[in-house]
């Protein structure tokens, strides 16, 4: 075999170097046209966070605690004294190791909220009590703000949106209804007796429902609360 000259030897070495470079690059990182492939994303180690569901709507707190309470004889403020009516409100409502003045304050604040709302819109004040938006109001009004008893008396005749079983026959007025207020009066077996109004009612419009005799269920949504018309 004839020995390689310097030029031939250099060509052979260059070819070998190119071959090694191609092998070290992985070979599969270029397509047939010599263009590099797009990088393939790899999974990260971070776990996918699921969205947190909204908290469930809870019922308003009970008017009186279910656990041990401060006895009536021990209902004394740090300074001053409670009035007779304040003591009546606090009776059975102060959990052990709780400052009675703090419980009294919650009742006073309930009175203030109802009074402010009634001054602006009596229907809204009545509806807020019916819907339980001011949980302490029913207990507080008779003792801490008796001037609001007419508002409470009206609220005690009403009921909220939802399903009312075996309602008394008559006419009822929706308090602060929304534009999507709808209602149905159903007889036994689900027979539709009365219904109205459809979606699109004007905001602030007066809505009255007629509940005929024999109604098994009165169903409403978007009407907020009802009182006899």
C-alpha positions, 0 to 999 in steps of 0.5 A: 500500500502506498503511504499517504501524503500530507494532504491526504492525511489531513483530509482523513483526519478532518473527516474523522473529526467531523464524524466524531462531532456528529456522534457527540451531538446525539445524531437525532437532534437534526432533521434531514435538512440539517436543521436542529429539532425544537427542544421538547419540554420536560415535565417539571417536578412542581405539582399542579395546584388545583383551584380552591373551591369557594367556602360553603355558605354557613348558617348565621350563628345561633342566638344563644350559645350551646355550651356553658354560659355565664350565670345571670348573677355573674353578669357584671361589666368591668365598670358600671352596671347593666340595665334591666333590659340589657341583663334580659338580653344577656341572659343565657347568651354569654359563653363562659370566660367571655366578657358580657360587655362584648356580647352586649355590644354585638346586640347594640350594633345589630340595633344600629344596623337595623335602624340605619337601614330602616331610615333609608329603606324600611323594606330592606330593613325588614328583609335583612331580618327575614334573611338572617343578615343581622343574626342578633336583631331578633333577640336584641330589638325587644330589649335594646331598641324597642322602638324597632319592634314594628320592623321586627313584627313585620319581619316575623310574618315573612319568609325567604327565597327557596321552597316554602311548604304548605304556605297560607293562601293569599297575596305576598309582596317581594321585598327588594326583588332582583331583576331575575325574581321568579316564583311558582305556586305548585299543588300536590303532584307538582301541578303548577297553579300560579307563576310569575314574573319572567326574567327581565323585570325592571329593578325596583318593580313591585312584585306580588305573588298570589298563592291559591288555596291548596298550594303545596309548595311556594318556590321563588328565586331572586326575590330575596324575601316576602311578606303578606301584601 
